[in-house]
Amino acid sequence: MKILMLTDRLALGGAETHIAALIHGLRARGVVVEIASAGGTYAEHLERDGVCHHTIDMASHTPKAWLHAKHRLHALLRTGNYTLVHAHARLPAFLCTPICRRMHIPLVTTAHWVFRTDGWRGRLSCWGDYTLAVSEDIRRYLMESYGLSPHRIALTRNGIDTKVFYPREHEKSYNGRLIHVSRLDKGRAAAAEALICLAPQLAAVGYQGLTIVGDGNCYAALKEQADAIHGILGHDFIHMTGGVTEVAPLLREHDTFVGVSRAALEAMACGLPTILAGDEGYLSLFSPDSAPHAEASNFCCRGAPTLCKEQLFSDLAALQGDDKRRQEAGQFAAAYIEEHYRAEQMAEDALHAYRFVLKRKAPPVIICGYYGFENTGDETVLSHLIAWLKREGACEITVLSATPESTQSLHGVSACGRYALSRVREVGKNNGIFLLGGGNLLQNETSSRSLLYYTQMMQYAKRHGCRVIVIGGIGKLTEKGEKITRRALRAADLCFGRTPRDVARFQRLCQKQTPVHLLPDGALWTKPADKLPANLPTEPFILLALRGDTDQGRENAVIDACAAIARHEGLQVVLACMHLKQDTELARRAILRIPCARRLPPLTAGEWITLLQANGRLVIATRLHMLLFAAVAGVPAMTFSDGGKIDDYAAYAAKCDIGDHPMLVALQTEECIQSTIHQALHAPHSKDQRRRFLSNLRATDKGVSLLRKTESKAQKNHQ
């Protein structure tokens, strides 16, 4: 593996030290690494260590310099035979992105800081195929400011070479010397300025000296301020070294560190008690209590209270007089770095990212369906589609949702609005997959608007280069709706029906032009939850899950029969609202007719199954997915013909059932409801019957693969 590192310059600084340590760690693992930058102190050090450095000015902010740098990069990448490019600054990543795309060279970036995104600055930011973020808050910033998928970002450590930065071997006597290390530029010199201002007070409480290491555009002003302090004290207290590359020996000569970022980590590795203070905030002495906040901001104190000189002096004065606390803080800091922030771990993070992008990348996927509407059944289907895609290697998954924020939170994938056509175009541009998945989406029984939405989205995706996959069922269609659906299915590369009847409909409408497979509903693979929420039924119950649009006469007949049987059998009746918006009013009416009935709160699919396994005696439902949950839980169920998907599932279940007593009873009319409920409650079902019933329901066409079935066709289109 041969890697080209890119950065703007290799002067003294935290990011530059990070890059140098990463290069050494990768080379120790057999990776060939070269680096390109505008040069600087670390460039000379790396060249002395045998690292090939290419001088390319990627630090100047003029169009002429950018054009020259781009030509140099193009020539280097054309002849260098690099496996991968790893960029560590915004401008180098921007310049090399189009070149890497043309040459098909993977690009990994590392985000060391948060940048301004307004105006032209936002357009300069390119993040490649995969991004490493050095802290959790930077990871969130990338997702929120640039819309990066969470699957394209990984956290990495600001690793410290503990062979260079380590505590002094023999405990030296306390000399009362403070040290601060930082680039002394505007916006990064607040801690240095505060320490210089506090110098007389620090000397008064017993500190023997202050060393400030670093250079920058604030150095001269700070040096002048330090000289004025010396005039007041009558002796030299502050020692300003300027830029230094070998910082470790200096750190071991001091007793306490004040500062932030990588310099703080290096001081901690040397066993110094460390007070985290900088331009972005103040976290006081690093300790077990402050560790989570410090780590989340890469030890830069983002989000912490503003640096206050009085608080800094108070903490330093308290530390000066407490030898035990100072020793414990130093030992904790060194142990923390050894466990969490070693350079070897940082190199492994980078290698993991390299291997990820070098593997044959799965195409991006965008999923369209009835998502974000608080429908338990559809959300269950979505969770299984996402799990299936991930098992096949998909890493960029986006869901079109009515409520993108809740979908992203619930399923852990990117989500955007249902009409995000720009995202569909982006997926098509990358030869990705448009997946229409869920229930009977292709139907116009309830509304022609939904059929037009789904069919037009399929056709739009196809026009813009997506491979189109349809998963689910086909509902009732008018003659006009059937024509619309047949025309839309011409765009499909692959179809999956969830019952044999759905497979037959797909085959008829596709006219054998598109492969069709059997793929039962993903809810049948739901695993029971490990635990249940509090205050759920602990006594045997009958579960009632009716659709909110159930015929009023049937609704009353079912509720009354259920109430009578429950009283006779001594069972509780519980009500489930699978779709909050549609079913809540029906549940209210049911409670009026069955005063002792209880409506349950919304549960996940796994929780429903666990609850049914614990105390469920019978499920009466016109909600398809509650019938599927009953099958997984091994609980008998009863339903009513609807002339659509319930009938399709009932016919499928009848073929999958074994034994004399069916696990699912489907009634055509409201007659004999009470006696049928009684029979279903008392029908003997062996464990073997229940297990084999579920196994038969899960039967699928062998060799089904969402991401591979259309691969040959996609390659042909790409060529």
C-alpha positions in Angstrom: 0.0 0.0 0.0 1.4 3.4 -1.0 -0.2 6.5 0.5 0.2 10.2 -0.4 -0.5 12.5 2.5 -1.5 16.1 1.7 -1.5 19.1 3.9 -1.1 22.9 3.4 2.1 23.3 5.4 4.3 21.4 7.9 5.1 24.2 10.4 4.9 23.7 14.1 1.4 22.9 15.3 -1.0 20.2 16.6 -2.2 19.0 13.2 1.3 18.8 11.9 2.4 16.8 14.9 -0.6 14.5 14.3 0.5 13.9 10.7 4.1 13.2 11.6 3.1 10.7 14.3 0.6 9.0 11.9 3.2 8.7 9.2 5.6 7.0 11.6 2.9 4.7 12.8 1.9 3.7 9.2 5.5 3.1 8.2 6.0 0.8 11.2 3.2 -1.3 9.7 4.8 -1.6 6.3 2.9 1.2 4.5 4.8 3.3 2.1 4.0 7.0 2.8 4.9 10.1 0.9 3.8 13.6 1.8 3.2 16.8 -0.2 3.0 20.3 1.4 4.3 23.8 1.2 7.1 22.8 3.5 8.1 23.8 7.0 10.0 22.6 10.1 8.4 19.1 10.2 9.1 18.6 6.5 12.8 18.6 7.3 12.4 16.2 10.2 10.4 13.8 8.1 12.9 13.9 5.2 15.7 13.1 7.7 13.6 10.1 8.8 13.4 8.9 5.2 10.0 10.2 4.2 9.7 11.5 0.7 8.4 15.1 0.7 7.1 16.8 -2.4 7.0 20.6 -2.1 3.7 21.9 -3.5 2.3 25.3 -2.3 -1.2 24.4 -1.1 -1.2 27.2 1.5 -1.5 30.3 -0.6 -5.0 31.6 -1.1 -4.8 33.0 -4.7 -6.3 31.5 -7.8 -2.9 31.5 -9.5 -1.3 29.5 -6.7 -4.3 27.1 -6.7 -3.9 26.5 -10.4 -0.2 25.8 -10.1 -0.7 23.5 -7.2 -3.4 21.6 -9.1 -1.1 21.0 -12.0 1.6 19.8 -9.7 -0.8 17.4 -7.9 -2.1 16.1 -11.2 1.4 15.3 -12.4 2.3 13.7 -9.0 -0.8 11.5 -8.9 -0.4 10.5 -12.6 3.1 9.2 -12.0 3.2 8.2 -8.4 1.2 5.0 -8.5 -0.5 5.8 -5.2 -3.0 3.4 -3.7 -4.9 6.2 -1.9 -4.7 9.9 -1.0 -5.1 11.1 2.6 -5.7 14.9 2.9 -5.4 16.8 6.2 -6.4 20.3 5.3 -9.3 22.0 3.5 -7.5 23.5 0.5 -5.5 20.3 -0.4 -8.6 18.2 -0.2 -10.5 20.7 -2.5 -7.6 20.8 -5.0 -7.1 17.0 -5.3 -10.8 15.9 -5.2 -11.5 16.3 -9.0 -8.2 14.7 -9.9 -8.8 11.7 -7.6 -12.3 11.3 -9.2 -10.9 11.3 -12.7 -8.1 8.9 -11.9 -10.4 6.7 -9.6 -8.0 7.1 -6.7 -9.8 6.8 -3.3 -9.6 9.9 -1.1 -9.7 9.9 2.7 -9.7 13.2 4.7 -9.1 14.0 8.3 -11.0 16.9 10.0 -8.8 18.5 12.6 -10.9 21.6 13.3 -14.3 23.2 12.6 -14.2 25.7 9.7 -16.4 28.6 8.6 -18.9 27.4 6.0 -20.3 30.8 4.8 -19.8 32.1 1.3 -16.9 30.6 -0.8 -15.4 28.8 2.3 -18.2 26.3 2.3 -17.7 25.5 -1.4 -14.0 24.8 -0.7 -14.8 21.9 1.5 -14.5 18.4 0.0 -14.5 15.4 2.3 -13.6 12.5 -0.1 -14.8 8.9 0.1 -14.4 8.7 3.9 -13.6 11.1 6.7 -11.8 10.7 10.0 -12.8 13.2 12.7 -10.6 13.8 15.7 -13.5 14.4 18.1 -17.2 13.8 18.5 -18.1 17.5 18.2 -16.3 17.7 14.9 -18.1 14.5 13.7 -21.4 16.2 14.5 -20.2 19.4 12.7 -19.5 17.5 9.6 -23.0 15.9 9.6 -24.8 19.1 10.4 -22.8 21.6 8.3 -22.0 19.5 5.3 -24.7 16.8 5.4 -22.2 13.9 5.5 -23.6 10.5 6.1 -22.7 9.1 9.6 -21.5 6.0 7.8 -18.9 8.0 6.0 -17.3 9.4 9.2 -15.3 7.6 11.8 -13.7 8.9 15.0 -9.9 8.7 15.3 -7.5 9.5 18.1 -5.1 12.4 18.2 -2.5 9.7 19.0 0.6 10.4 21.0 3.9 8.5 20.5 4.5 7.2 24.1 8.0 6.2 23.2 8.8 9.9 22.9 6.3 11.4 25.3 6.6 9.5 28.6 6.8 10.4 32.3 10.3 11.1 33.8 11.8 7.8 34.9 12.8 9.0 38.4 10.6 11.3 40.4 12.4 14.6 40.6 11.8 17.1 43.4 9.1 19.6 42.7 10.5 22.8 41.1 7.3 24.8 40.8 7.6 25.5 37.0 4.6 26.0 34.7 4.7 25.3 30.9 2.4 26.3 28.1 2.8 25.0 24.5 0.7 26.5 21.6 0.9 28.2 18.2 0.9 31.9 19.3 -1.5 33.2 16.6 -4.5 35.4 17.0 -7.4 33.2 18.2 -5.1 30.7 19.9 -3.1 32.8 22.4 -5.6 33.5 25.1 -4.1 31.0 27.6 -0.6 32.4 27.0 -1.8 36.0 27.5 -3.7 35.0 30.7 -0.6 33.2 32.2 1.6 36.2 31.4 -0.9 38.6 33.1 -1.0 36.3 36.1 2.8 36.0 36.4 3.1 38.3 39.5 0.4 36.5 41.3 1.8 33.1 40.4 5.2 34.1 41.7 3.6 35.3 44.9 2.0 31.9 45.6 5.3 30.0 45.1 5.6 29.2 41.4 9.3 29.5 40.2 8.8 30.2 36.6 6.7 30.0 33.4 7.8 28.6 30.1 5.9 29.5 26.9 6.7 27.4 23.9 5.5 28.5 20.4 5.7 31.1 17.7 3.2 33.0 15.7 1.8 36.5 14.9 1.2 37.2 18.6 4.7 36.3 19.7 6.2 39.8 19.6 3.4 41.4 21.6 3.4 38.7 24.2 7.2 38.9 24.5 6.9 42.7 25.1 4.3 42.0 27.7 6.5 39.4 29.4 9.5 41.8 29.5 7.3 44.5 31.2 6.3 41.9 33.9 10.0 41.2 34.5 10.5 44.9 35.2 7.8 44.7 37.8 9.1 41.5 39.4 12.8 42.5 39.3 13.8 39.1 37.8 13.1 36.9 34.8 10.0 34.7 35.5 8.7 34.0 32.0 10.9 32.2 29.5 9.6 32.4 25.9 11.4 29.8 23.7 9.8 30.4 20.3 9.1 27.4 18.0 10.6 24.1 19.3 10.3 20.7 17.6 11.6 18.6 20.5 9.0 19.4 23.1 9.1 16.2 25.2 12.4 17.0 27.1 11.0 20.4 28.0 7.8 19.0 29.3 9.6 16.5 31.6 11.5 19.4 33.1 8.3 21.1 34.3 5.6 20.3 36.8 2.3 21.6 35.5 0.9 22.3 32.0 -1.7 24.8 31.0 -3.1 24.6 27.5 -5.3 22.6 25.0 -5.4 20.3 22.1 -2.5 18.0 21.1 0.0 19.9 23.3 -2.2 19.0 26.3 -2.2 15.3 25.3 1.6 15.3 25.0 1.9 16.9 28.4 -0.5 14.3 29.9 1.6 11.5 28.4 4.6 13.0 30.2 2.7 12.7 33.5 2.1 16.4 34.0 -1.1 17.6 35.8 -2.8 19.4 33.0 -5.2 22.4 33.2 -7.2 22.6 30.0 -7.6 26.3 29.1 -7.8 28.0 25.7 -9.6 30.4 23.4 -12.6 28.2 23.1 -13.2 27.5 26.8 -11.9 26.4 30.2 -12.2 23.0 31.8 -9.9 23.3 34.8 -7.7 20.3 35.9 -8.0 17.2 33.7 -9.6 14.5 35.9 -12.1 11.6 35.6 -15.0 14.1 35.8 -13.8 16.4 33.0 -12.5 13.6 30.7 -15.7 13.0 28.8 -16.2 16.7 27.9 -12.5 17.0 27.1 -12.5 14.0 24.8 -15.7 15.1 23.0 -14.0 18.4 21.9 -10.5 16.9 21.2 -9.3 18.6 24.4 -10.0 22.0 22.9 -12.7 23.0 25.5 -15.3 23.7 22.9 -18.6 24.3 24.6 -17.0 24.8 28.0 -17.2 28.1 30.0 -15.1 31.0 28.8 -11.5 31.2 30.1 -11.5 33.4 33.2 -8.1 34.6 34.6 -9.4 34.6 38.2 -10.5 31.0 37.9 -7.3 29.9 36.3 -5.3 31.5 39.1 -7.5 30.0 41.7 -7.0 26.5 40.3 -3.2 27.0 39.9 -2.9 28.3 43.5 -4.9 25.3 44.8 -2.7 22.9 42.9 0.5 24.6 44.1 -0.2 23.7 47.7 -1.5 20.2 47.2 1.3 17.7 46.4 -1.0 14.6 46.6 -3.5 16.0 44.2 -0.9 17.1 41.8 0.7 13.6 41.8 -2.6 11.8 41.4 -3.6 14.1 38.5 -0.3 13.5 36.7 -0.6 9.7 37.1 -4.2 9.7 35.9 -3.3 11.7 32.9 -0.4 9.5 31.9 -2.5 6.3 32.3 -5.4 7.9 30.3 -3.1 8.6 27.3 -1.6 5.1 27.5 -5.0 3.5 27.4 -6.9 5.7 24.9 -4.5 7.9 22.9 -1.5 6.0 21.8 -0.2 6.6 18.3 -0.5 2.9 17.4 -4.3 3.2 17.9 -4.3 6.3 15.5 -2.5 4.3 12.8 -5.0 1.5 13.1 -7.9 3.9 12.8 -6.3 5.2 9.5 -5.7 1.7 8.2 -9.3 0.7 8.9 -10.5 3.7 6.9 -8.1 2.8 4.0 -9.2 -0.8 3.9 -12.9 0.4 4.0 -12.6 2.6 0.9 -10.3 0.2 -0.9 -12.8 -2.6 -0.7 -15.1 -2.9 -3.6 -17.6 -0.2 -2.5 -21.3 -1.1 -2.4 -23.4 1.5 -4.2 -25.3 4.2 -2.3 -28.9 3.3 -1.6 -32.0 5.6 -1.2 -35.1 4.0 0.3 -38.6 5.3 -0.5 -41.8 4.2 1.2 -44.4 5.1 3.8 -41.9 6.1 6.4 -42.0 8.8 9.1 -45.7 8.5 9.7 -45.6 6.6 13.1 -46.7 3.3 11.6 -45.2 0.5 13.5 -45.5 -2.0 10.6 -43.7 0.2 8.0 -41.0 1.2 10.5 -40.4 -2.5 11.2 -40.0 -3.2 7.5 -37.6 -0.3 7.2 -35.4 -1.5 10.0 -35.1 -4.9 8.4 -34.3 -3.4 5.0 -31.6 -1.3 6.5 -30.1 -4.3 8.4 -30.2 -6.4 5.2 -28.5 -3.7 3.2 -25.8 -3.3 5.8 -25.1 -7.1 5.9 -24.5 -6.9 2.2 -22.0 -4.1 2.7 -24.0 -0.9 2.0 -22.6 2.0 3.9 -24.5 5.0 2.3 -28.2 4.6 3.1 -30.7 7.4 2.9 -34.4 7.2 3.7 -37.0 9.5 2.2 -39.2 10.3 5.2 -42.1 12.5 6.2 -40.2 13.3 9.4 -36.4 12.9 8.6 -35.2 13.8 12.1 -37.2 11.1 13.8 -36.3 8.5 11.1 -32.6 9.3 11.4 -32.8 9.0 15.2 -34.8 5.8 15.2 -32.8 3.9 12.5 -29.4 5.5 12.6 -29.2 6.3 8.9 -29.4 9.5 6.9 -32.9 10.8 6.1 -34.3 13.6 4.1 -37.7 14.8 3.0 -40.0 12.7 0.7 -39.4 15.0 -2.2 -35.6 15.3 -2.0 -35.0 14.9 -5.7 -31.5 16.3 -5.5 -30.5 13.3 -3.3 -32.1 10.9 -5.8 -30.0 12.5 -8.6 -26.9 12.3 -6.4 -27.5 8.5 -5.9 -28.1 8.0 -9.6 -24.9 9.9 -10.4 -23.0 7.4 -8.3 -24.7 4.4 -10.0 -26.7 3.8 -6.8 -29.9 2.0 -6.0 -33.4 3.4 -5.6 -35.3 1.0 -3.4 -39.1 1.2 -3.2 -39.9 -0.8 -0.1 -42.6 -1.4 2.4 -46.2 -2.7 2.2 -48.7 -2.5 -0.7 -47.3 0.8 -1.9 -48.5 0.3 -5.5 -52.3 0.6 -5.1 -54.9 3.3 -5.6 -57.6 2.0 -3.4 -57.0 4.6 -0.7 -55.7 7.4 -2.9 -54.4 8.0 -6.4 -52.0 10.6 -5.0 -49.8 7.9 -3.3 -49.7 5.7 -6.4 -48.6 8.7 -8.5 -46.0 9.7 -6.0 -44.4 6.2 -5.9 -44.5 5.5 -9.6 -43.2 9.0 -10.5 -40.3 8.7 -8.0 -39.4 5.3 -9.5 -39.3 6.8 -13.0 -37.4 9.9 -11.9 -34.8 7.7 -10.2 -34.4 5.6 -13.3 -34.0 8.6 -15.6 -31.2 9.9 -13.4 -29.1 6.7 -13.4 -30.4 4.7 -10.4 -31.0 1.0 -10.4 -34.6 0.5 -9.2 -35.7 -2.3 -6.9 -39.3 -2.8 -5.7 -40.0 -4.7 -2.5 -43.5 -5.4 -1.1 -46.9 -6.1 -2.5 -49.3 -4.8 -5.1 -52.7 -3.7 -3.8 -56.0 -3.0 -5.5 -55.6 -1.1 -8.7 -58.2 0.4 -11.0 -57.8 0.0 -14.7 -56.1 3.4 -14.9 -53.9 2.6 -11.9 -52.8 -0.7 -13.5 -51.7 1.1 -16.6 -49.7 3.6 -14.5 -48.1 0.8 -12.5 -47.2 -1.3 -15.5 -45.5 1.7 -17.1 -43.6 2.5 -13.9 -42.5 -1.1 -13.4 -40.6 -0.9 -16.7 -38.1 1.2 -14.7 -37.6 -1.7 -12.2 -34.4 -3.8 -12.4 -35.6 -6.2 -9.8 -38.9 -7.0 -7.9 -39.6 -8.8 -4.7 -43.2 -9.9 -3.8 -43.9 -10.6 -0.1 -46.5 -13.4 -0.9 -46.9 -15.7 -3.9 -49.9 -13.7 -5.0 -47.8 -10.6 -5.1 -45.1 -12.4 -7.1 -47.8 -13.4 -9.6 -49.1 -9.8 -9.9 -45.5 -8.5 -10.4 -44.9 -11.1 -13.1 -48.2 -10.2 -14.9 -47.5 -6.4 -14.8 -43.8 -6.7 -15.6 -44.6 -9.1 -18.5 -41.5 -11.2 -17.7 -39.2 -8.3 -18.5 -38.0 -7.9 -14.9 -36.8 -10.7 -12.5 -39.3 -11.3 -9.7 -38.5 -13.2 -6.5 -40.4 -14.1 -3.4 -39.3 -12.2 -0.3 -41.6 -12.4 2.7 -42.1 -9.4 4.9 -39.1 -8.5 7.0 -41.1 -8.4 10.2 -41.0 -12.2 10.2 -37.3 -12.0 11.1 -37.9 -9.7 14.1 -36.0 -10.7 17.3 -37.8 -10.5 20.7 -36.7 -7.6 22.9 -34.5 -8.4 25.8 -36.7 -6.5 28.3 -40.0 -4.7 28.3 -41.1 -1.3 29.6 -42.7 -1.1 32.9 -46.5 -1.2 33.5 -47.3 -3.7 30.8 -49.9 -6.5 31.3 -48.6 -9.4 33.4 -51.9 -11.5 33.2 -53.0 -13.5 30.1 -54.7 -11.3 27.5 -56.4 -11.1 24.1 -54.8 -8.5 21.9 -57.0 -6.5 19.6 -55.3 -4.6 16.8 -57.9 -3.2 14.3 -57.4 -0.7 11.6 -58.9 2.7 12.1 -60.8 2.5 8.9 -62.5 -0.8 9.8 -66.2 -1.0 8.9 -68.3 0.2 11.9 -70.5 -2.8 11.9 -67.6 -5.2 11.8 -65.8 -3.2 14.4 -68.6 -3.4 16.9 -69.2 -7.1 16.3 -65.5 -7.9 16.9 -65.3 -5.8 20.0 -68.4 -7.2 21.6 -67.4 -10.8 20.8 -64.0 -10.2 22.2 -65.4 -8.7 25.4 -67.8 -11.6 25.9 -65.1 -14.2 25.5 -62.7 -12.3 27.7 -65.2 -12.2 30.5 -66.0 -15.9 30.1 -62.3 -16.9 30.0 -61.2 -14.5 32.7 -58.8 -12.8 30.3 -57.8 -9.2 29.9 -58.4 -7.3 26.6 -55.6 -5.0 25.5 -55.7 -2.7 22.5 -52.8 -1.9 20.1 -52.6 1.2 18.0 -50.2 0.3 15.2 -50.7 3.6 13.4 -51.3 6.3 16.0 -53.1 8.7 13.7 -55.5 6.2 12.2 -56.1 3.8 15.1 -56.3 6.0 18.2 -60.0 7.0 17.8 -61.0 3.4 17.2 -59.2 2.4 20.5 -61.2 5.1 22.3 -64.4 3.7 21.0 -63.4 0.2 21.9 -62.7 1.2 25.5 -66.2 2.7 25.7 -67.6 -0.7 24.8 -65.2 -2.7 26.9 -64.6 -0.6 30.1 -62.0 -3.0 31.5 -60.0 -2.9 28.2 -56.6 -1.3 28.3 -54.8 0.6 25.5 -51.1 -0.1 25.4 -48.5 2.6 24.7 -46.6 2.4 21.4 -44.0 -0.5 21.4 -41.3 -1.6 19.1 -41.8 -4.8 17.1 -39.4 -6.7 19.4 -41.3 -5.5 22.4 -44.7 -6.6 20.9 -43.3 -10.1 20.3 -41.8 -10.4 23.8 -45.1 -9.3 25.3 -47.1 -11.8 23.2 -44.7 -14.6 24.1 -45.1 -13.8 27.8 -48.8 -13.5 28.2 -50.6 -13.4 24.8 -53.3 -16.0 24.3 -54.8 -14.8 21.1 -54.3 -11.9 18.6 -57.3 -10.5 16.7 -56.1 -8.1 14.1 -56.8 -6.5 10.8 -53.3 -4.9 11.0 -51.1 -7.2 8.9 -47.9 -6.7 10.9 -49.6 -7.6 14.2 -50.5 -10.9 12.6 -46.8 -11.3 11.6 -45.7 -10.5 15.1 -48.1 -13.2 16.4 -46.5 -15.7 14.0 -43.1 -14.9 15.3 -44.3 -15.1 18.9 -46.1 -18.4 18.3 -49.5 -17.1 19.3 -52.6 -18.1 17.4 -54.3 -15.2 15.5 -57.6 -14.4 13.9 -58.4 -11.9 11.1 -61.0 -10.9 8.6 -61.0 -10.8 4.8 -60.3 -7.5 3.3 -60.0 -8.5 -0.4 -56.4 -7.3 -0.3 -53.1 -7.9 1.6 -54.8 -9.7 4.5 -56.3 -12.2 2.1 -52.9 -12.6 0.4 -51.2 -13.3 3.7 -54.0 -15.6 4.9 -53.7 -17.7 1.7 -49.9 -17.8 2.1 -50.2 -18.8 5.8 -52.7 -21.6 5.0 -50.1 -23.2 2.7 -47.4 -22.8 5.3 -49.5 -24.2 8.2 -49.3 -27.8 9.4 -51.5 -29.8 11.7 -55.3 -29.9 12.2 -55.6 -26.5 13.9 -54.5 -23.5 11.9 -52.3 -20.8 13.5 -54.2 -18.2 11.6 -58.0 -18.2 11.1 -59.4 -15.8 8.5 -63.1 -15.1 8.6 -65.0 -14.0 5.5 -68.0 -12.6 7.5 -68.9 -11.4 11.0 -70.9 -14.5 11.7 -69.9 -16.9 14.5 -67.2 -14.6 15.7 -67.6 -15.6 19.3 -67.4 -19.3 18.7 -64.4 -18.9 16.4 -62.6 -16.9 19.0 -63.3 -19.6 21.6 -62.0 -22.4 19.2 -58.9 -20.4 18.4 -58.2 -19.9 22.1 -58.4 -23.6 22.9 -56.9 -25.1 19.8 -53.8 -27.1 20.7 -50.6 -26.0 18.9 -47.4 -27.9 19.6 -44.0 -26.1 19.7 -43.1 -28.0 16.6 -46.1 -26.7 14.7 -45.4 -23.2 15.7 -41.7 -23.4 14.8 -42.4 -25.0 11.4 -45.2 -22.6 10.6 -42.8 -19.6 11.1 -40.0 -21.4 9.2 -42.3 -22.0 6.2 -43.5 -18.3 6.3 -39.8 -17.2 6.0 -39.1 -19.3 3.0 -37.5 -17.2 0.2 -36.1 -17.7 -3.2 -32.5 -18.8 -2.8 -29.7 -16.4 -3.9 -31.6 -13.2 -3.3 -29.3 -10.2 -3.1 -30.4 -6.6 -3.1 -27.0 -5.2 -4.2 -25.7 -7.9 -6.5 -28.7 -9.0 -8.6 -28.5 -5.9 -10.8 -24.7 -5.6 -10.9 -24.1 -6.9 -14.4 -26.8 -4.7 -15.8 -25.4 -1.7 -13.9 -21.9 -2.4 -15.3 -23.3 -2.5 -18.8 -25.1 0.8 -18.3 -21.9 2.3 -16.9 -19.9 1.3 -19.9 
